[in-house]
């Protein structure tokens, strides 16, 4: 059985989400999966998330393959409101593409460019944990905090909108007519997403993303990502993820498994394995990454001038003192009744 002390800290961590709406005491990273959480990083919080990955793709029917490496990155910043986050994200890849259709001399091409590069913003439109007094953690009962609550099925919901910025002569991205315009001049197109997040008891978190990519082009696609995360203890987290892509240019079903290790409240390391089950092309990739937070967040103030967590702790101490005083009063009343009973018995004799 895991240490109950961990669950007390874990529940307090999620209470901090409720109290501050977005900001958390430890780093809130989207890595190692591809999904985006519904919650932002918090006002005046900057975050860097990046990691290298390997490339190993093989298209059996077309007899070609690509091998190399890349790096994906994200810069996130909380701006103006706790619910708002702006972000810059991208993936840069360098690989060797080999065409094996000729048995005499395979044709190799070295490629490098951004697979994607986007600027966007995310906003939390609904937070079921905000101002929910009845959901305060039970600091005295380990089992009570692990019970399933039907209210946890109501997710936090965020919306995202962004702009894809395609580089010039980018071989990785589709464009309208590569035959009449082989030298791609680059371009701008749009993306939109809805993200949901459920924080269950015992360290389980479920995130969903439903998005439309490259809106306004002939190669728009629909994508979904489902991510389930489990916190094993204060440091280790495991996750499993499935990603579906449906479009005229590319369609796939990808699976990811991995984990993360929290070195400190502002620093996380992670790793993940990605693969699929088809050969058009087959995909196998291993990535490693890190997330680092620059925390300039200031806690919101309540009427008496203290921050929210200090106010919560003060109220908790006051409630404990009330219970202790009530217990002392009950003990005093019991002693008084016992003394009165003894006196009555003595008089009866």
C-alpha positions, 0 to 999 in steps of 0.5 A: 500500500502506498504511503497515505501521506502522499495522498494527502499531498496529492489531494492538497495539490488538486485543491490548489487547482481549485483554489487558484483555478490554474496555478499548481504547486508543481509543474503542469507539463503536457509531456510526455504525451501529445495531448494538451491539458485543459488547464493553463500554467498560471499567470506570469508562469513561463514554461519550456517543454522540449525533447529529442526523438528518433525517426524510423518509418517504413512504407511497404507498398511504396517501398520507401523509408525514412530514418533520422531524428528530430526535436519537438518543443513548446513555449507556454506562458500564462497571460492576463487571466488564470484561464488564459495561456499562449503557446508556441510549439513546433517539431523540427526533423532531420532524416534520410528518405530512401526510395527503394523502388529501384533494386539497382540503386536506391535513391536517398534524399536528406531532408530537414525542416519543421514538420509543424510550427504553430502559435496559439492560445488556450482558454479554460471555459469551464472549471468544475473544481473552482469554488466547490466547497463540498469537494475540499479534501478530508485530511483525516480520512485516507479512504474517504479521499479515495472514494469514487465521486460522480461529480468527477465525471464532469470534466474541465473544458478548454478551447484552443485556436492557433495558426500554422506557419509553414516554412518555405520549401517544406517537404513535410507539409502538404500544399495545394498543388505540388505538381504545378507549384513544386517550390512551396513558398510557405503559408498560413493556415489554422487549427482549432481544438477542444480539450477536456480533463478529469482529475479522479481520485488515487492519482488518475487523470484523463485528458481528451483532445479533439482538433481540426488541423490545417483549416482552410486548405485542401488537406484538413484533417480531424484528430483525437487524442485520449491520454490516461495518466497514473501517479504512482507516488510523489515522483513517478507518473506513467501514461498511456495514449492513443491518437487517431488522425483522419484526413485525405493526405494522412491517416493513422492510429498511433499508440504511446506509452511512457512515464515522467519523473519529477525532480523538483516542483519546477523540473520534470524528465520524461520518456515515451515510445510511439508506434502504430500497427500499419505499414503505410507507413509503419512508425516506431519512435523513442523520445526523451524530454524535459520540462522546466518552469519559470515561476513568477506567479503570485497567489491571489489575495483574500479579504484579510490580506492573506493568500488563498492557501494560508486562508485555507490552512487557517480555517482548517486549524480553526476547525480543528481547535473547535473540535478539540474544544468541543471534545474537552467540553464533552469530557468536562460534562461527563465528569460533572455528570459522574460527580453528581451521580456519585453524590446522589448515590452517597445521599441515598445510602 
